Amino acid sequence: MLFIFLLVAVKLYGQGDLFLNGSDTLRLDSRTGGNELDSVADYHAGTLVLTPGSYSYSPFGRYQASYENFMPRFGSPFLTFNKQPFLFSGMPHLGFMYAFGSKGLQMLQVDYQQFFSKKFGINMAYSRSSMGQMMRQDNFKHNDFRFSTRFLGKRYKNYNQVFFQKSELNQNGGLDTNTSVLEFPLEFLPVRKLSAYSQMENFRAEAEHYINFLNDSIYGTGLFIGNQWSISNREYFESGQLDTVYSQVNLDTFNTRDQFQFAKILNSAGVYVQTKKFFAQFAVGHAYWDFQNLGTHRDTTELSLNGSLRYELKGLSFINRSYLNFVGAVGEKSSESRLKIERPKFLFSALLDYREKLPELQQRFYFANNFSWSAPNLKTQKYLAAGGDIQWKGKLRLEARLRYQLYHDYYFFMDSAWRNDSLPTLQLINLNFKADFRYKALLFQPMVVVNQFSKELSFLPVIDVRGRLALQKKIFKSQKLDFLVGVDVAYQSSRKLLDYVNALDVFVFSPSGQQTNPDLYKVDFFTAFQIETFRFYVKAENLDYLWNKSDSFVAVNIPITPFYLRVGLTWDFFN
């Protein structure tokens, strides 16, 4: 029974959609950065933080409010690859966004969608974010490019995607421990590292092919073929009197160039069945990977079974995706299931996700100038998540979400090595309540998050309260100018501080385990206007810096972000 359960799949599909990344539709009222005017001021910068790479590499996401997906930043320097739904557009669409702010902050995004016929279309998206210096040596650059095509024929369907990502992060190590933040502005204060930086590159190309034995666009029975090639590379550079900083020096006392690269080829083949309400797919996968660390190679071949299942029936859908490895990474398995029940004013969804995964390759064996380890006896890391969401979609929109997460035998970097014996079991219960109230020109959006967790996870706040109060109104006789002005407020309860290992680009538990930040209060002010498809906004962020203690920290030696201004615009072209 367990084997059968593990062969069944997971991802939200559009109606009758085979492809594993799903699809969505652009309408003429769709807007880059969010369809509502009150969302545009959020999109670009989110909540800027001063840890390396800012919010892009933070465990807590763009708005520092994600308490479900933080664990990958404890084990890998690379960002998680997330598939995006393929966007259909009745006419060519070009979306453009740009923002700039204090301290050299810049954000840019361009996306394009076009269907050349009923069968063939393309999607393209490019984004770039960068910052000058709020602290000395904390600037970063992050680039992200995606290009995908889709062909929908009766006998043959195909999806292709290319993804490239590059990040350059200066690594200042935070403020010098003998420095007082109260004395001078951050950009003038000494930091722990003046000549250290890292560079990460990710490339991934993939294709899905469906060969239908039936000459039908809705019903299908046939063959599935999947291909994927990926390569990830990281380099870390540092110079100085390294033997006074690190307890271990393996290669050079004055200059460091650490490097590793992970390349993988994955091919899978199987069969599928599709009807209006049902989709099932079963495939056998073959993977070959090579891990190169300063010229030393390790490689392995893996074989796995993969299964997918989707069932839809008038407001009800069930989706599952599973994986089982039987050669090369024996013990790895996963099964994630989602149930959704939707009515005109009511939506209920449930999640059950179980995974067993070996640690990342650089956690297993790694040699660098100031670190080295090898872990011959590996255990799988076990993860369990379960929960549900309820949404009410009336004039007063309400949402409540409950998540339970369990982490067992996870590897954490402690005492200059990766260990899974110090924190064998971690648990987190997350309750999230949201509301959206609109009356005439008034907008009110409160959110309350309550976290209950194992004491080792006390770097999370117990309480996170946020709210938006705004006025939105169309002005002038023509009623074409949509104007918005508002304020965002937030409160986070006190929590312990995480530390950051610059040479590895991962977060770790603070060695002392006692450093905490006080309760934090946040206030932002914003205004925006829209004329048809053009939108412009100004946002004053971290007004709270005027009264919050400037010597408060978000991580060890990393202070809270000071006040800054941001100006941005978005423009959508349909032609």
N, C-alpha and C positions, 0 to 999 in steps of 0.2 A: 504494500500500500504506500509506503514512504517513497519507493522508487517511482510509482505512478504519479504521486503528488509532485515530485520534484521535476517531472517532465512538462509540467504545465506552466505559462508566460507573462510579460507585464509592461505595458506602456499604454497611455491613453490614446486610443485610435479615434479618428473621425469616422463617420458613418461609412461603412464599406471600404475602409482604408487598410490596405495590406501593410504598408511600410511601417517599420518599427518606430520611427520618430514621429509619426502622426502628421496631421495637417490642420490648417486653419484657413479662414477666408478674410481677405481685406475688403472692407466696404468703403464707399466714398466718404463716409464720416470717420473712418479710421485715421488716427493721428500718431505720428512718430513720437514716442515718449509717453504714450497713454492717451486714450480717447477723451478723457475729462481734462478740462483746463486746470483743475486743482492738482493734477498729477504731474504736470510738466516741470515744476520747480524741484521735484524730487529726483527726476530721472538721472541726471548726469552724475552728480558727485555723491549722492547718498550722504552718508555720515563720514566725513574725512577724518582719518586717524593717522597718527605719526609712526606706527609700526611699519617696517619695511614693506613697500608695495601698497601701503594704505589699505583701503577697504577691499581691494581686489584679492589681497592675500590674507585678510583678517579671518579668523575662525568664525566670526559672527556675521559675516556677509555685508552687503552694501549698506544696510541701515543699522548694523550692529544689533540686530534683533532676531537673528536666526539661532535658535537653540536646538536645532535638530541635525545640522550637517557640519558641526564644528570639528569632528574627530579627524578627518583627513589632514588637517593642518598640523597635527601632532606627529604624522608619520611620513609625509612626502613634501618636497619643495614645490611640486607641480600642482597646478590648479586642476580640479576635476573636470573632465570633458563632459559637457552636457549637450545632448542632442536638442536641436531646435525644430519646432514643427515647420513643415514646408508651407509657405504662404501662397494661396491662390489669389490672383487679382484679375478682374474682368478687363482692365486696361493697364498699360505700363504704369508703374508707380515708383517714384524716387522720393525717399525720405532723407532729410538732412537735419542734423542737430549739431550745435556748437555752443560751447560755454567757456568762459575764461574768468579768472578770479585773482585774488591776492596771491602773492608769493609764486607767481608763474604757473598757477593752476590752469590747465587746459583740458577740455574734453571734446572729442569729435566723433560723430557717427554718421555713416552714409549707408543706406540700404536700398536695394533695387529689386523689383519683382516684375516679371513679364511672362505671359504665355503667348507663344508664337502661333499656336494652333490649339485645338481642343485636347491634343495629346501631349504636347511638349511645352515645358516651361522652365524658367531659371529663377533662382534666388541668389542674391549677393549681399553681404554685409561686411563693413569694415568699421572698426572702432579704435580710437587711440586716446589714451589718457596720460598726462604727465604733470609733474609738479616741480617747481624750482626748489627753494629751500625755506621751510618753516623752522627747521633746525639745521645746523651745519651738516652737510653731507647726508641729507635725507631725501634728495631728489630721486625720481623714478620715471621710467617710461614703460608703457604697456600697450602692445599692439595685438589686435585680434582680427583675423580675416576668415570668412567662410564663403564658399561658393558651392551651390548644389543645383542639380538638374533632375527633372523627373519626366519620364515618358510613360503614357498610359494607353496601351493598345489592348485589343481583345485577346490576342494570343501571347503578347509579351509586355511585361511591365518592368520598368527599370528606375532605380534611384541611385544617384551618385553624389558624393559630398567630399569636398576638400577643406581642411581646416588647418590654419597656421596661427601660432601664437608665439610672441616673443616679449620677454620682460627683462628690463635692466634696472636693478635695484642697488642703490648705494646703501652700504651697511655701516652706520655710524655707531652701533652698539649702545645707543641711548646717551643720555647726559652723563658727564663725569660725576662720580658719586660724591665728590667734594664740592659740587656746584650748588648754589642756591638759586632756584628758579625765580625767586622774588627780587633778585638784584637787577637783572637786565632782561631785555627781550630775548626770546629763545634763539634767534639767529646769531646772537653774539656770545652765547654760552658755549664752553668747551664740551666736546663729546669724547667718547671712549676710543673711537676709531676714526682716523682721518683718511686712510687709504685702503678701504676695503669695499668691494662690490661683487655682486653675483649677476649671472646672466642665464636665463632659462629659455629654451626653445622647444616648442611642440609642433609636430606635423602629423596629420592623420588624413588618409584617403580611404574611402570605403565605397562599396557598391553592393546593391541588392538586385537580384534578377529573379523574376517570376515568369515561368513558361507554362502557359495555360493549355491544357489538352482540349478544353472546350472553347468554342468560338463565341465567347460571351464576356461582356464587360463587368457583369455583376457576379455571376457564378463562375467558380474556377476550381479545377483540380489539376495539379501538375507538380513541376519541379521548382525548388528554390535553390539558388546559389548565392552565397555571400562571400565577399572578398574585403579584406582590410589590411592596411599597412600603416604602421605608426612608428615614430621615432621621437625620443625625448632626450635632450642634452642639457646638462647643467655645468657651469664653470664658476669657481669662486676664487677671487684674487684678494690678497692681503699682503701688505709689506710693513716692516717695522722690526723691533726687537722682539721676535715672536717667542723666544724662550722665556721671556718675562711675563708673557700673557697665557701661554699654554703649558701644561705639565708634560706634554709629549711633543717632540719634534722629530719627524721621521726623515725629512728630505733636506730642508733648507731653513736656516735660522732667521733669515731676513725676508724671504719672498715665498709666497704661497700661490700655487696654481692647482687647485683641486678640480677634478673633472670626472664625470661618468656619463655614459650614454646607454639608453635602453631602446632596442629596435625589436619589432615584433611583426610577423606575418601571420595572418589568420585567414583560413579558407574553410567554408562550411557548405554542405550540400544536404538536401533533404526533400521532403514532400510537403504539400500544403493542400488544404481544402477550404473553400470560401463560399458562403451564401449571403443573403441579405442580412441575416441575423447572427451568423456563426463564422468564425475563422479559427483554424488550427494549423499549426506548423510544427514539424519535427525535423531536426537536422543533426548531423554529426560534424563536429568541428575539429580541424587540425591546425595547431599553432606551433610556430618555431620562434623562439626569442634568443637574442644575444645581448649580454650585458658586458659593456666595456668600461673598465675603470683604470685610468692612467695606462692604457695599452694592454692590460690584461683582460682576456675574454673568458666568459662563461656562457654556455648555451644549453638549451633544453628543448625537447619536443613534447608537446602536450596533445592529448586527445580528450574530447568532451562531448557530451550530449546536451542539446538545447531544445527547448520546447516552448510553444506559444499558444495561447488560447484566448479568444474573445467571444463573448455572447452578449447580444443586445436584444431587448424586447420592450418596446414602448415605455420609455422612461426608466428602464432598468438596464444596467450594464455590469458585466463581470469580466475582469481582465487579469491575466496571470502570465508571468514569464519566469522560466526556471533554467538552471544550469547545473550540470554534474560533471566533474572532471574524473577520469579514470586512468589517465596516464600522464605523468610529468608533474602534476600538482594534486596528487591523490589526497582526498579529504576536502577539497574545495567544492562548495555547493551553494546554491542560493535558490530561493523561491519567494516571489513577491506577488501578492494578490491585492486587487482593488475592486471594491463594490460601490456602485453609485446608483442611487434612486432619486429621480428628479421629477418634480411636479411644477406647475406654473409658478407657485410662490414658495416652494419648499425644495431643498436639496439636502440629501444625506449621503455621505461617503464614508467608507471604512477601509482601513489598510492593515495588512499583515505582511511583514517582511522579515525573512530569516536568511542569514548569510554565514558561511564559514569560509574564511579566506586566509591564505598564508600572508606573512608580512611582506612589505615591499622589498624588491631586490636589494636596494641600498641599505635596508635594515638587516639583511642576511649576511652580506659580506661587503666590506668597503675598506679601501686604503687611501689615506690622504696625508697631508703634511703633518697635521696635528691630531688625527684620529685614525684608528684602525680597529676592526673587529671582524669576527667570523662566527656565525651561529650554525653549527652543523645539525643540531637537534631543534627542529622547528615545530611549533604548535599552530594550529589554525586559530585565528581570531574569530570569535563568535559574536554575532550582532542580532538582536531581536528588536523589532519595532512593531507596535500595535496601537491603533487609535481610530478615532472617528471625527467627522466634521458635520455640523448642522448649520444650514444657512436658511434665513427667512428673507424673501425677496419682495417685501412690500414697500410702502413708502418709507418706513423705518426699516432699513436693512440691518439684520443682525447675523452674527456668526460666532459659533462656539467650537473650539477644537481641543481635543484631548490626545496627547501622545505619551506613550510609555516606551522607553528605550533601555536596553540592557547591553552592556559591553563586557565581554568575558575574555580573559587572556590576551588583552590588547598589549602591544609592544609600545613602550614609552622610553624616551631617551633620558637616562638617569645615570649619574656617576660615570660619564664618558662611555656608556654602552647602552644598547637597546635591551630592555628587560621587560618580561611579562609576569614576573613573580611578585612585584611590589604592590600592584593595583589589580588583583585578579578579577574583581567584579565591580562594575560601576553601574548605577541605575539613575534614571532621570524621569520624572513625571512633569510634563509641561501642559499647563492650562492656558488657553488663549481666548480672550473675548474681544470682539470688535463690533462697532456699530457705525452706521452711516445715516445721519439724520439731515434732511434738507427741507427747509420751509421758506418758500419765496426766495429771498436773496441770501438767506442764512445757511451755512454749512457747518456741521459739527461731526467730527469723526474721532471718537475715543477708542483706545485700545488698552487692555490690561493683560499682562502676562504674569503668571505665577509659576515658579519653578520649585520643585521639591527634588532633592538629589542626595546621593552619597556624599559624605563630608569631603571626599577627595575632589569633588566637582564644585567646590565652593568658590571657584573663579567665575561662576555664573551668578547673576543677581537673583535673589529670591523674588523680588518685585520689580517689574518694569512697566511703568505707566506712561502712555503717550496720548497726545490729543492734538487735533487741528481745529481751529475756529476761524472761519473765513466768511467774507461777504462776496458774492458773485452776482453781477447784474449787467445786462445789456444796456448800453447808454447811447445817447444821441437819437435823433428821430428815425434814422434808418435802421436802428437796432442791429447793426452789423458788428459793432465793437463790443466784445465780451470782456468785461473788466473784473479782476479778482484781487483782493487784498486779504491777508490773513497772518496768523501766527501759529507756530508749532511749539508745543511745550512737551517736556519729557522728564521723567524721574526714574533713576535706577538706584536700587539699594546698594549698600556697601558690599564689596566682594574682594576676595584675595586676588593678587596680581599674578599673571602668567609671566614667564621669562621667555626669551627668544635667543636661540643659538644661531648667530649670523653665519657661521661657517657651514651650517647644514640647512639653513632656511626653514626651520621648524620651530614651533612653539613647544615649551616644556613647562613642567610644574616648577615654580620658584624653589630654588634650593633651600631657602630658609623656611618657606611655607607660611610665613607670618605676615608678609607685607600685604597691606590692604589699602584700597582707596576708600574715601568717605562716600556717603550718599551724594549723588551728582544730580544737578538740575540743569536742564538744557532749554534754551529759548531761541527760536529763529523767527525772523520776520521776512515775508515775501510779498511780492505783488507781480501780477502778470496780466497781459491782455492778448486777445485773439481777434484777428480779422480773417475770416474764411479759413484758409489752410496755413496761415502764418501766425506764430505765437512768439511772444517775447516776455522774458521775466527777469526780475532782480531779486536776489535773496541775500539777506544779511544773516550769517550763520554764527552760532556760538556767542550770542549777546550775553549769555550767562558767564562768559569769561570775566566780565566786569565784577562779578561777586563770588563766583566759585573760586576756591583756593587755587591759584595758579601752580602751586606745588603739588597738586593732585596728579595721579598717574593712571594710565590705562594698562600699562605693562611695566615690568621692572625697568626703571630708568627712562621710560617713555612717558612724557607728560601729556596732559589733555591738550586738545587742539585749541589754539587761540582764535579770537574773532577774525573773520575774513568775509569779503564780499564776493559774490558770484553773479555774473550776468550771462544770460543764454538766450538762444532762439531755436525754434524748430520750424521747418517748412516742408510741406508735402506737395508733390506735383503729380497729378494724374493726367495722363495724355495718351 
